[in-house]
Amino acid sequence: MPDFSEGLLKALKILRSDKKSLKELAGISGVDVFRFFNHADLRNLDLSHQDLTGLNFFGADFGNTRLDGISYDVGAFNGSKVLEKYSSLIDDFDFCLSDILDDLFKYLYVFVQIRPESLERTISTLRISYQGLANHSNINVGTLRKARRGEIIALETAQSVASSLLQIEDEKSRDIESQLKFKIDLRQRRRNLLLQPMIKLSQFSNSDGFKIIRSVDLRFFTTNREVIKRNIYDGLEDPQYRFIPSVIENFLT
């Protein structure tokens, strides 16, 4: 039987704490601080002027909670419920870099936009140049400039950029940690930036033009992943063609 004593002690420590900072309470937990408040009930609180950087609140409920003057990472509140006055905390860039690397996208025909400020901050944090990223991603600098301006780019281009950023971060984190006499968790701190949502997906049809795809909408496809492969693509691991999400949904409903 698993030993739950350590987890219970941490839970008790949080319950008995007089700290009001969400970041400090997440730190006490001893688990993944970044996702600690995913799907949490955070209603009827006053979080005004708190530092919430390094946290993500996907699925959290902030009903009747005050969020005036907070510090936060862009994208951290995407997928959460907030009062109308704080609706500006949420935008359409609600996919993470790793999301678009899922093999599900072998079956979907979609387009991508990368949030410009998130891309700028990521490249600055990783201390690489746009030319260096273009070379690493095996794409031309002109195409990368389109991504830098937040313009629509092909899925394959965005996947190359996402894969390169995650790989560069991993390599740099390991290099830094290997030089420390007393290793600390620098990797998680650096990865938090890459984990925040910074991707907007859309599908194109001749009748409607570009239409935004939300991450909650894509759950339909992740839930029916095997059905899609079996019934639409005959189990092909590498399909020769792809459909826009609305077409696949029509096949399955």
ZALUMFI-142216 format. One line per 5 residues: number of its first residue (from 1); for each residue x negated, y negated, z of C-alpha. Coordinates in steps of 0.1 Angstrom, whole numbers, plus 5000, padded with zeros to 4 digits. Example, Ala and Ser with C-alpha at 12.3 -4.5 7.8 and 13.67 -1.06 7.14 Angstrom:
2
1	4877 5045 5078 | 4863 5011 5071
***
This chain:
253
1	5000 5000 5000 | 4986 4966 4991 | 4973 4943 5019 | 4994 4911 5018 | 4979 4897 5050
6	4956 4873 5032 | 4984 4859 5011 | 5007 4856 5041 | 4980 4837 5060 | 4976 4812 5031
11	5014 4808 5028 | 5016 4801 5066 | 4987 4776 5062 | 5006 4757 5035 | 5039 4757 5056
16	5021 4745 5087 | 5001 4718 5069 | 5009 4682 5074 | 4995 4673 5040 | 5017 4655 5016
21	4994 4657 4985 | 5005 4683 4960 | 4969 4687 4949 | 4957 4694 4984 | 4985 4718 4991
26	4977 4737 4959 | 4941 4738 4969 | 4950 4755 5002 | 4968 4783 4983 | 4935 4797 4971
31	4950 4806 4937 | 4952 4790 4903 | 4956 4754 4912 | 4964 4743 4877 | 4995 4765 4874
36	5005 4766 4911 | 5036 4744 4906 | 5048 4760 4874 | 5086 4766 4878 | 5085 4751 4913
41	5115 4734 4931 | 5101 4699 4937 | 5134 4681 4941 | 5141 4652 4965 | 5105 4643 4972
46	5086 4610 4971 | 5054 4616 4952 | 5048 4580 4944 | 5011 4571 4937 | 4999 4606 4942
51	4969 4619 4922 | 4984 4648 4902 | 4956 4653 4878 | 4944 4688 4872 | 4980 4701 4878
56	5006 4714 4854 | 5043 4714 4861 | 5058 4735 4833 | 5093 4746 4843 | 5093 4726 4875
61	5124 4707 4887 | 5118 4671 4899 | 5155 4663 4903 | 5159 4631 4924 | 5121 4630 4930
66	5102 4597 4928 | 5071 4597 4905 | 5063 4560 4905 | 5026 4551 4899 | 5013 4587 4898
71	4980 4597 4882 | 4985 4627 4859 | 4972 4644 4828 | 4990 4638 4796 | 5013 4667 4789
76	5014 4680 4825 | 5051 4673 4827 | 5062 4689 4794 | 5087 4716 4800 | 5098 4702 4834
81	5130 4684 4845 | 5126 4648 4856 | 5149 4619 4862 | 5158 4598 4831 | 5137 4569 4843
86	5106 4591 4841 | 5114 4607 4807 | 5083 4590 4792 | 5062 4616 4811 | 5074 4642 4786
91	5067 4644 4749 | 5069 4668 4719 | 5033 4680 4722 | 5042 4709 4744 | 5020 4737 4731
96	4984 4744 4744 | 4954 4752 4722 | 4955 4788 4731 | 4992 4791 4722 | 4986 4787 4685
101	4960 4815 4685 | 4987 4841 4694 | 4990 4868 4667 | 5027 4859 4665 | 5016 4830 4642
106	5006 4855 4615 | 5043 4858 4608 | 5053 4822 4611 | 5049 4794 4586 | 5045 4762 4606
111	5026 4729 4606 | 5006 4713 4635 | 4998 4679 4650 | 4972 4674 4677 | 4978 4646 4702
116	4951 4621 4693 | 4942 4609 4728 | 4939 4645 4740 | 4916 4654 4712 | 4894 4623 4718
121	4892 4630 4755 | 4884 4667 4749 | 4856 4659 4724 | 4842 4632 4748 | 4843 4656 4777
126	4826 4684 4758 | 4800 4659 4745 | 4802 4669 4709 | 4806 4648 4677 | 4834 4651 4652
131	4808 4662 4627 | 4796 4689 4651 | 4832 4701 4656 | 4838 4701 4619 | 4808 4722 4613
136	4817 4746 4641 | 4852 4749 4628 | 4841 4753 4592 | 4864 4725 4580 | 4855 4692 4564
141	4853 4660 4584 | 4880 4644 4563 | 4905 4670 4574 | 4894 4666 4610 | 4900 4629 4607
146	4936 4636 4599 | 4939 4656 4631 | 4922 4628 4649 | 4949 4604 4637 | 4977 4628 4648
151	4987 4636 4612 | 5003 4669 4602 | 4977 4696 4593 | 4979 4732 4583 | 4982 4759 4610
156	4950 4776 4599 | 4931 4743 4603 | 4945 4737 4637 | 4937 4773 4647 | 4900 4768 4636
161	4898 4736 4657 | 4915 4752 4687 | 4893 4783 4686 | 4861 4761 4683 | 4870 4738 4712
166	4877 4768 4735 | 4845 4785 4724 | 4824 4754 4729 | 4839 4748 4763 | 4832 4783 4773
171	4796 4782 4761 | 4789 4748 4778 | 4804 4759 4811 | 4783 4790 4812 | 4752 4770 4804
176	4759 4746 4832 | 4767 4772 4857 | 4736 4792 4849 | 4715 4762 4859 | 4731 4757 4893
181	4715 4771 4924 | 4749 4773 4941 | 4775 4780 4915 | 4808 4762 4918 | 4839 4766 4897
186	4831 4739 4870 | 4846 4761 4843 | 4882 4757 4857 | 4878 4720 4860 | 4867 4716 4824
191	4893 4741 4811 | 4921 4722 4828 | 4918 4695 4801 | 4921 4722 4773 | 4950 4739 4791
196	4973 4709 4791 | 4998 4708 4762 | 4984 4689 4732 | 4999 4705 4702 | 5031 4697 4683
201	5046 4723 4660 | 5071 4717 4632 | 5087 4736 4604 | 5095 4722 4569 | 5126 4727 4548
206	5137 4709 4516 | 5170 4700 4531 | 5159 4687 4566 | 5122 4678 4561 | 5100 4684 4591
211	5118 4696 4623 | 5101 4699 4657 | 5097 4733 4673 | 5097 4733 4711 | 5079 4759 4731
216	5112 4770 4747 | 5125 4777 4712 | 5096 4799 4704 | 5105 4822 4733 | 5130 4837 4709
221	5102 4849 4687 | 5079 4861 4715 | 5109 4881 4729 | 5116 4897 4695 | 5079 4901 4684
226	5082 4939 4679 | 5115 4936 4661 | 5101 4910 4637 | 5071 4932 4629 | 5093 4963 4625
231	5124 4950 4607 | 5110 4921 4587 | 5074 4931 4580 | 5076 4969 4581 | 5051 4970 4609
236	5024 4951 4588 | 4996 4937 4610 | 4985 4913 4583 | 5016 4902 4564 | 5011 4888 4529
241	5038 4861 4534 | 5053 4842 4563 | 5087 4826 4570 | 5096 4794 4588 | 5111 4802 4623
246	5147 4793 4614 | 5146 4818 4585 | 5133 4846 4608 | 5160 4837 4634 | 5187 4841 4607
251	5173 4876 4599 | 5176 4886 4635 | 5210 4871 4644
***
